[in-house]
Amino acid sequence: MMELALLLQAGDTGDPTSIGLFRFFLGFFLIVLIFSSFLFFTYWISKDE
């Protein structure tokens, strides 16, 4: 997780608006990805029973 933060800070030298938008979409995508994988995991666990 720290590597991601360092990677995002490294891109801060560019236009702050585009970087902020990029961070927003990346964070949103990560949250959706974690949430959907959690849902899929619970479905996959409960389908065996």
C-alpha positions in Angstrom: 0.0 0.0 0.0 2.9 2.4 0.7 4.3 1.9 -2.8 1.0 3.2 -4.2 1.1 6.3 -2.0 4.7 7.0 -3.1 3.7 6.4 -6.7 0.9 8.9 -6.4 3.1 11.5 -4.7 5.7 11.1 -7.4 3.1 12.3 -10.0 2.3 15.4 -8.0 4.7 17.5 -10.1 2.2 17.7 -13.0 -1.0 19.6 -13.3 -2.7 19.4 -9.9 -6.2 19.2 -11.4 -5.5 16.2 -13.6 -3.6 14.5 -10.8 -6.5 15.0 -8.4 -8.9 13.6 -10.9 -6.6 10.7 -11.5 -6.3 10.0 -7.8 -10.1 10.2 -7.4 -10.8 7.7 -10.1 -8.0 5.4 -8.9 -9.3 5.5 -5.4 -12.8 4.9 -6.6 -11.7 2.0 -8.8 -9.8 0.4 -5.9 -12.8 0.7 -3.6 -15.1 -0.8 -6.2 -12.6 -3.6 -6.9 -12.2 -4.5 -3.2 -15.9 -4.3 -2.6 -16.8 -6.5 -5.6 -14.1 -9.0 -4.8 -15.4 -9.2 -1.3 -18.9 -9.9 -2.6 -17.6 -12.5 -5.0 -15.6 -14.1 -2.2 -18.7 -14.4 0.1 -20.7 -15.8 -2.8 -18.0 -18.3 -3.6 -17.7 -19.4 0.0 -21.5 -19.8 0.5 -22.1 -21.6 -2.8 -20.4 -24.9 -1.6 -22.9 -25.4 1.2 
